[in-house]
Amino acid sequence: MRNVIDGRRCRKCEGSEKQLSRDYGIKEAKMKKVMGAIILSVLVLVVPSVMVACAPAEEASTPAVPVEEKVVKIGLITDLSGPTSPTISPIAEGLFDRMNYINEKGIEYQDPKTGKTEKVRIEILIGDTRGEKPAAISLYKRHREAGIVVAFNMESTTGLALWGLTIEDKIPSLNFGGAFDIIDPRGWTYGGTPTQNQQFGLFLQWAVKNWKEPRPMRLAILYHDIPWSMAVIQPQALDYAKKLGVDVVWKGAVSVFPLDTTPQLTAISEAKADWVYMTVIQPPAAVVMKDADRIGVKLGFATGTGTYSEEIITLAGELAEGYIGMVGLAMPVEEDTIPEIKVSRQLLEKNHPGKVLTVNSVTGHFGAVLVTHIVSVALEKFGYPLTGSQVREAITTIKHYDCEGLQPGLVSWGPGDTWDDHCAIEQSRLGIVKEGKMIPLTDWTPVPMEIMAELK
């Protein structure tokens, strides 16, 4: 099969297609039919029920009457092989596993025009932006021409590149990236997680509450030179830290693929920081922990969602003990009390034997359930087919939704142009690595809205 990205044959993608065929039994003929409509993904796994149409039963004496299958298209536009792919890959994997599971039964709704119970499936068009804005824009335009009614992205480069286009095209965007300016409420983009500065604020609240020294807590901030990562060094975040009495003594960047972080750690140690807040993906976070141990620098480490998942335990081992981060979803350790976590684990074991369910995996399952609910609300209100404007109107009516138990912090949006209307999550909490497991550290707490930027 031939695949071209920006006019060049993609060998990595050829291997990806063969892997898809092995994992899910998709024949090459069917794969050609599907992949002709979408950009190639290197790491996402596509499932047969997303791709295969169903035909109605027929009587032996009656010629088959074609029935048009009802399909709602969502465009997944994100980094699958670039800088943030180590975090995004397990999320995308969980998204497709859960979407396949949902599509097996179909999504039922009562058509408001006929009163009949109808059924649709959701088709997710996939593609790899490689973390590059031009690739994100090109992919979005192809998905737009294919008829998507929602653009779904998981990182900030994509979200920022598409912000103005989604307004022009009247296609709502759902973003899990975390950079606050992506969900500027004057646009058509809605957050699916707390912003990075809200996560930072949640950690600061906990840290100040639990600080025992008579002096102010000293904090260092380590980030990537990427929009979502740099949210915590913007004025509103730093002002919030100052307001809580936290002294930010050092700020500095680290590569996405660092070989040695000794210079940064030396500077942090000289600044006498007590904690390091890292908005970095997990591989470099593990390098920081190992380097700190090697040179004898004693620090507390904390981070936000997306960069906080069980993969850090594999990467850093015992050095991850005590690592704190925001976990805005149900956690794998809560399987006994949250049935949908058990479903997530069963799907992972079925489709990816040997893999371990992580917070990032659950994020993908949460995304699929959330998108399905959005589509269902829109169909119940407007019927099929849907437009982007109708889906956006449906989004703004969703209140206090727990995503089948996967989001106890509750999802709420609104019809206005305030941060409250576009920041989805009402409450979140912190987790901690303890005895080799990631467990809840705090109860559910309202996310701080006062840390958001003043609109200009």
BAFI-175214 format. One record per residue (C-alpha): x, y, z. Coordinates in nm, 2 decimals, padded with zeros to 4 digits. Layout:
<<X,Y,Z>>
...
END
This chain:
<<00.00,00.00,00.00>>
<<00.13,00.35,-00.08>>
<<00.12,00.63,00.16>>
<<00.25,00.98,00.12>>
<<00.31,01.26,00.37>>
<<00.39,01.60,00.21>>
<<00.46,01.43,-00.12>>
<<00.71,01.17,00.02>>
<<00.66,00.80,00.07>>
<<00.65,00.72,00.44>>
<<00.82,00.40,00.54>>
<<00.73,00.43,00.90>>
<<00.37,00.45,00.80>>
<<00.40,00.14,00.59>>
<<00.51,-00.05,00.90>>
<<00.22,00.10,01.09>>
<<-00.03,-00.03,00.84>>
<<00.11,-00.38,00.86>>
<<00.09,-00.36,01.24>>
<<-00.27,-00.25,01.21>>
<<-00.35,-00.55,00.99>>
<<-00.18,-00.78,01.24>>
<<-00.34,-00.63,01.54>>
<<-00.70,-00.61,01.41>>
<<-00.72,-00.84,01.11>>
<<-00.79,-00.55,00.86>>
<<-00.74,-00.67,00.51>>
<<-00.53,-00.46,00.28>>
<<-00.82,-00.38,00.04>>
<<-01.02,-00.24,00.33>>
<<-00.72,-00.05,00.46>>
<<-00.67,00.12,00.12>>
<<-01.03,00.23,00.12>>
<<-01.00,00.39,00.46>>
<<-00.65,00.53,00.45>>
<<-00.72,00.71,00.13>>
<<-00.94,00.95,00.33>>
<<-00.71,01.02,00.62>>
<<-00.35,01.12,00.71>>
<<-00.13,00.84,00.82>>
<<-00.07,00.77,01.19>>
<<00.25,00.61,01.31>>
<<00.13,00.50,01.65>>
<<-00.25,00.51,01.66>>
<<-00.44,00.18,01.64>>
<<-00.75,00.17,01.43>>
<<-01.03,-00.07,01.49>>
<<-01.26,-00.26,01.25>>
<<-01.59,-00.13,01.37>>
<<-01.48,00.22,01.31>>
<<-01.41,00.13,00.95>>
<<-01.66,-00.13,00.83>>
<<-02.01,-00.05,00.72>>
<<-02.31,-00.27,00.80>>
<<-02.58,-00.39,00.56>>
<<-02.94,-00.46,00.67>>
<<-03.08,-00.81,00.68>>
<<-03.28,-00.91,00.37>>
<<-03.53,-01.17,00.27>>
<<-03.42,-01.43,00.02>>
<<-03.68,-01.33,-00.24>>
<<-03.62,-00.96,-00.21>>
<<-03.34,-00.77,-00.37>>
<<-03.11,-00.59,-00.12>>
<<-03.21,-00.23,-00.06>>
<<-02.91,-00.01,00.03>>
<<-02.95,00.17,00.35>>
<<-02.73,00.46,00.42>>
<<-02.53,00.42,00.73>>
<<-02.54,00.71,00.97>>
<<-02.18,00.82,01.06>>
<<-02.06,01.12,01.26>>
<<-01.70,01.21,01.18>>
<<-01.45,01.35,01.43>>
<<-01.10,01.46,01.33>>
<<-00.82,01.36,01.56>>
<<-00.54,01.61,01.49>>
<<-00.25,01.56,01.71>>
<<00.12,01.47,01.76>>
<<00.17,01.09,01.71>>
<<00.54,01.08,01.63>>
<<00.68,01.42,01.74>>
<<00.80,01.57,02.07>>
<<00.50,01.50,02.29>>
<<00.41,01.16,02.14>>
<<00.53,00.96,02.44>>
<<00.24,01.11,02.64>>
<<-00.01,01.12,02.36>>
<<00.04,00.77,02.22>>
<<-00.13,00.58,02.51>>
<<-00.41,00.84,02.52>>
<<-00.48,00.78,02.15>>
<<-00.46,00.41,02.20>>
<<-00.72,00.43,02.48>>
<<-00.94,00.66,02.27>>
<<-00.96,00.41,01.98>>
<<-01.01,00.11,02.21>>
<<-01.31,00.27,02.38>>
<<-01.45,00.41,02.05>>
<<-01.44,00.06,01.90>>
<<-01.62,-00.08,02.20>>
<<-01.89,00.19,02.18>>
<<-01.93,00.14,01.80>>
<<-01.98,-00.23,01.84>>
<<-02.32,-00.16,01.99>>
<<-02.38,00.17,01.81>>
<<-02.50,00.50,01.95>>
<<-02.88,00.51,01.99>>
<<-03.08,00.83,01.99>>
<<-03.44,00.94,01.94>>
<<-03.47,01.14,01.63>>
<<-03.65,01.47,01.72>>
<<-03.80,01.49,01.37>>
<<-03.95,01.14,01.35>>
<<-03.96,01.02,01.70>>
<<-03.79,00.70,01.59>>
<<-03.50,00.54,01.77>>
<<-03.20,00.56,01.53>>
<<-02.84,00.45,01.56>>
<<-02.51,00.60,01.44>>
<<-02.15,00.53,01.48>>
<<-01.86,00.77,01.52>>
<<-01.57,00.76,01.28>>
<<-01.25,00.91,01.40>>
<<-01.03,01.03,01.11>>
<<-00.67,01.01,01.22>>
<<-00.35,01.19,01.13>>
<<00.00,01.28,01.26>>
<<00.10,01.65,01.30>>
<<00.45,01.55,01.42>>
<<00.40,01.85,01.66>>
<<00.43,02.09,01.36>>
<<00.18,02.37,01.29>>
<<00.19,02.35,00.91>>
<<00.11,01.97,00.93>>
<<-00.17,02.04,01.18>>
<<-00.33,02.30,00.95>>
<<-00.30,02.08,00.64>>
<<-00.45,01.78,00.82>>
<<-00.73,01.99,00.97>>
<<-00.83,02.11,00.62>>
<<-00.84,01.76,00.48>>
<<-01.06,01.65,00.77>>
<<-01.28,01.95,00.72>>
<<-01.34,01.86,00.36>>
<<-01.42,01.50,00.47>>
<<-01.71,01.64,00.68>>
<<-01.59,01.64,01.04>>
<<-01.82,01.82,01.30>>
<<-01.56,01.82,01.58>>
<<-01.18,01.87,01.57>>
<<-01.02,01.68,01.86>>
<<-00.66,01.76,01.96>>
<<-00.45,01.66,02.25>>
<<-00.16,01.91,02.24>>
<<-00.11,02.28,02.23>>
<<00.07,02.32,01.90>>
<<-00.23,02.17,01.72>>
<<-00.48,02.37,01.92>>
<<-00.31,02.71,01.87>>
<<-00.27,02.64,01.50>>
<<-00.64,02.57,01.45>>
<<-00.79,02.83,01.68>>
<<-00.88,03.08,01.42>>
<<-00.97,02.82,01.15>>
<<-01.23,02.66,01.37>>
<<-01.40,02.99,01.42>>
<<-01.41,03.06,01.05>>
<<-01.54,02.71,00.96>>
<<-01.78,02.69,01.26>>
<<-01.64,02.36,01.37>>
<<-01.60,02.32,01.75>>
<<-01.27,02.20,01.88>>
<<-01.21,01.98,02.19>>
<<-00.86,02.03,02.33>>
<<-00.67,01.83,02.60>>
<<-00.35,02.02,02.56>>
<<-00.36,02.24,02.87>>
<<-00.23,02.58,02.74>>
<<-00.48,02.83,02.86>>
<<-00.48,03.05,02.55>>
<<-00.61,02.76,02.33>>
<<-00.94,02.78,02.51>>
<<-00.97,03.16,02.49>>
<<-01.35,03.19,02.54>>
<<-01.38,03.41,02.23>>
<<-01.32,03.11,02.02>>
<<-01.48,02.77,01.93>>
<<-01.23,02.56,02.14>>
<<-01.34,02.39,02.46>>
<<-01.11,02.24,02.72>>
<<-01.13,01.87,02.82>>
<<-00.89,01.90,03.11>>
<<-00.79,02.18,03.35>>
<<-00.53,02.42,03.20>>
<<-00.17,02.38,03.30>>
<<-00.19,02.70,03.51>>
<<-00.50,02.57,03.69>>
<<-00.31,02.25,03.76>>
<<-00.01,02.45,03.89>>
<<-00.25,02.65,04.11>>
<<-00.39,02.33,04.26>>
<<-00.04,02.21,04.35>>
<<00.04,02.55,04.50>>
<<-00.27,02.54,04.72>>
<<-00.17,02.19,04.85>>
<<00.19,02.28,04.90>>
<<00.12,02.60,05.10>>
<<-00.13,02.42,05.31>>
<<00.12,02.15,05.40>>
<<00.43,02.37,05.43>>
<<00.57,02.36,05.79>>
<<00.87,02.59,05.78>>
<<00.85,02.95,05.91>>
<<01.00,03.08,05.59>>
<<00.83,03.09,05.24>>
<<00.85,02.78,05.03>>
<<01.10,02.81,04.75>>
<<01.00,02.67,04.41>>
<<01.18,02.61,04.09>>
<<01.00,02.56,03.76>>
<<01.13,02.34,03.48>>
<<00.96,02.35,03.14>>
<<00.99,02.27,02.77>>
<<00.99,02.55,02.52>>
<<00.64,02.45,02.41>>
<<00.32,02.66,02.47>>
<<00.14,02.42,02.71>>
<<00.46,02.37,02.91>>
<<00.53,02.74,02.94>>
<<00.18,02.83,03.07>>
<<00.32,02.81,03.43>>
<<00.58,03.08,03.37>>
<<00.32,03.33,03.24>>
<<00.25,03.64,03.46>>
<<-00.08,03.52,03.59>>
<<00.07,03.19,03.72>>
<<00.36,03.36,03.88>>
<<00.14,03.63,04.04>>
<<-00.08,03.35,04.18>>
<<00.23,03.18,04.34>>
<<00.33,03.52,04.49>>
<<-00.02,03.57,04.62>>
<<00.00,03.24,04.81>>
<<00.34,03.33,04.96>>
<<00.55,03.10,04.74>>
<<00.89,03.23,04.63>>
<<00.97,03.12,04.27>>
<<01.35,03.12,04.29>>
<<01.44,02.97,03.95>>
<<01.28,02.91,03.61>>
<<01.45,02.73,03.32>>
<<01.39,02.51,03.01>>
<<01.49,02.15,02.94>>
<<01.51,01.97,02.61>>
<<01.23,01.72,02.53>>
<<01.52,01.46,02.48>>
<<01.78,01.56,02.74>>
<<02.10,01.36,02.79>>
<<02.20,01.54,03.10>>
<<02.02,01.79,03.32>>
<<02.30,01.85,03.56>>
<<02.33,02.22,03.47>>
<<01.97,02.29,03.55>>
<<01.98,02.09,03.87>>
<<02.30,02.27,03.98>>
<<02.13,02.61,03.93>>
<<01.82,02.48,04.11>>
<<02.03,02.36,04.40>>
<<02.22,02.69,04.42>>
<<01.88,02.87,04.44>>
<<01.80,02.65,04.74>>
<<01.46,02.54,04.60>>
<<01.25,02.30,04.80>>
<<01.03,02.18,04.52>>
<<01.06,02.15,04.14>>
<<00.74,02.19,03.94>>
<<00.80,02.02,03.60>>
<<00.58,02.07,03.31>>
<<00.78,01.82,03.11>>
<<00.69,01.49,02.95>>
<<00.78,01.17,03.14>>
<<01.11,01.06,02.98>>
<<01.29,01.39,03.06>>
<<01.12,01.39,03.40>>
<<01.28,01.06,03.47>>
<<01.62,01.19,03.35>>
<<01.59,01.48,03.60>>
<<01.51,01.24,03.89>>
<<01.81,01.02,03.80>>
<<02.04,01.31,03.76>>
<<01.93,01.46,04.09>>
<<02.00,01.13,04.26>>
<<02.34,01.10,04.10>>
<<02.46,01.44,04.20>>
<<02.30,01.43,04.55>>
<<02.04,01.71,04.51>>
<<01.74,01.65,04.74>>
<<01.42,01.80,04.60>>
<<01.04,01.74,04.59>>
<<00.91,01.68,04.24>>
<<00.56,01.77,04.12>>
<<00.38,01.81,03.78>>
<<00.05,01.84,03.60>>
<<-00.18,01.61,03.41>>
<<-00.06,01.45,03.09>>
<<00.29,01.45,03.22>>
<<00.18,01.25,03.52>>
<<00.10,00.89,03.47>>
<<00.23,00.54,03.57>>
<<00.49,00.54,03.29>>
<<00.71,00.74,03.52>>
<<00.73,00.45,03.76>>
<<00.87,00.23,03.49>>
<<01.11,00.50,03.37>>
<<01.24,00.62,03.71>>
<<01.18,00.32,03.93>>
<<01.22,00.39,04.30>>
<<01.32,00.75,04.23>>
<<00.96,00.83,04.14>>
<<00.85,00.76,04.50>>
<<00.68,01.07,04.63>>
<<00.62,01.22,04.29>>
<<00.31,01.44,04.30>>
<<00.09,01.54,04.01>>
<<-00.27,01.63,03.91>>
<<-00.49,01.35,03.83>>
<<-00.83,01.48,03.70>>
<<-00.98,01.14,03.63>>
<<-01.06,00.81,03.79>>
<<-00.74,00.62,03.85>>
<<-00.65,00.26,03.76>>
<<-00.62,00.17,04.13>>
<<-00.99,00.26,04.17>>
<<-01.11,-00.03,03.96>>
<<-01.30,-00.19,04.24>>
<<-01.53,00.11,04.29>>
<<-01.55,00.25,03.93>>
<<-01.68,-00.01,03.69>>
<<-01.56,00.18,03.38>>
<<-01.20,00.15,03.49>>
<<-01.25,-00.23,03.48>>
<<-01.38,-00.20,03.13>>
<<-01.08,00.01,03.03>>
<<-00.85,-00.26,03.17>>
<<-01.03,-00.54,02.99>>
<<-01.01,-00.36,02.66>>
<<-00.64,-00.30,02.71>>
<<-00.57,-00.66,02.79>>
<<-00.78,-00.78,02.49>>
<<-00.62,-00.54,02.23>>
<<-00.27,-00.49,02.38>>
<<-00.17,-00.80,02.58>>
<<00.11,-00.73,02.83>>
<<00.04,-00.36,02.86>>
<<-00.04,-00.19,03.19>>
<<-00.34,00.04,03.23>>
<<-00.22,00.39,03.32>>
<<-00.38,00.73,03.39>>
<<-00.29,00.83,03.03>>
<<-00.47,00.52,02.90>>
<<-00.78,00.62,03.10>>
<<-00.76,00.97,02.95>>
<<-00.82,00.82,02.61>>
<<-01.12,00.63,02.73>>
<<-01.25,00.94,02.89>>
<<-01.21,01.13,02.56>>
<<-01.41,00.86,02.37>>
<<-01.69,00.86,02.63>>
<<-01.70,01.25,02.63>>
<<-01.71,01.28,02.25>>
<<-01.99,01.01,02.24>>
<<-02.19,01.21,02.49>>
<<-02.15,01.53,02.30>>
<<-02.27,01.36,01.98>>
<<-02.56,01.20,02.15>>
<<-02.68,01.53,02.30>>
<<-02.66,01.70,01.96>>
<<-02.85,01.41,01.79>>
<<-03.13,01.42,02.05>>
<<-03.17,01.79,01.99>>
<<-03.11,01.83,01.62>>
<<-03.13,01.48,01.46>>
<<-02.90,01.35,01.18>>
<<-02.70,01.48,01.00>>
<<-02.52,01.72,01.23>>
<<-02.34,02.05,01.16>>
<<-02.05,02.19,01.36>>
<<-02.27,02.48,01.49>>
<<-02.52,02.22,01.62>>
<<-02.25,02.03,01.79>>
<<-02.12,02.34,01.95>>
<<-02.46,02.43,02.08>>
<<-02.49,02.08,02.23>>
<<-02.15,02.13,02.40>>
<<-02.26,02.45,02.57>>
<<-02.56,02.27,02.74>>
<<-02.35,01.99,02.91>>
<<-02.34,02.03,03.28>>
<<-02.20,01.82,03.57>>
<<-02.14,01.52,03.35>>
<<-01.92,01.25,03.51>>
<<-01.84,01.05,03.20>>
<<-01.98,00.72,03.33>>
<<-01.77,00.76,03.64>>
<<-01.44,00.83,03.46>>
<<-01.45,01.20,03.55>>
<<-01.57,01.24,03.91>>
<<-01.45,01.61,03.88>>
<<-01.75,01.66,03.65>>
<<-01.75,01.83,03.30>>
<<-01.94,02.15,03.26>>
<<-01.94,02.41,02.97>>
<<-02.16,02.71,02.90>>
<<-02.29,02.92,02.62>>
<<-02.11,03.24,02.72>>
<<-01.76,03.39,02.65>>
<<-01.60,03.35,02.99>>
<<-01.33,03.11,03.11>>
<<-01.60,02.92,03.31>>
<<-01.79,02.85,02.98>>
<<-01.48,02.70,02.81>>
<<-01.29,02.53,03.10>>
<<-01.46,02.20,03.14>>
<<-01.35,02.05,03.47>>
<<-01.51,02.17,03.79>>
<<-01.29,01.99,04.03>>
<<-00.96,01.80,04.03>>
<<-00.72,01.64,04.28>>
<<-00.36,01.54,04.33>>
<<-00.20,01.20,04.31>>
<<00.12,01.06,04.46>>
<<00.35,00.77,04.38>>
<<00.36,00.55,04.69>>
<<00.51,00.20,04.72>>
<<00.53,00.18,04.34>>
<<00.17,00.27,04.27>>
<<00.00,00.59,04.17>>
<<-00.28,00.67,04.43>>
<<-00.49,00.97,04.52>>
<<-00.33,01.22,04.75>>
<<-00.61,01.47,04.80>>
<<-00.99,01.49,04.78>>
<<-01.16,01.65,04.48>>
<<-01.11,02.03,04.50>>
<<-01.25,02.31,04.29>>
<<-00.99,02.41,04.02>>
<<-00.88,02.77,04.07>>
<<-01.03,03.01,03.81>>
<<-00.86,03.32,03.95>>
<<-00.53,03.20,03.80>>
<<-00.66,03.24,03.44>>
<<-00.55,03.53,03.23>>
<<-00.75,03.85,03.21>>
<<-00.90,03.88,02.86>>
<<-00.78,04.18,02.66>>
END
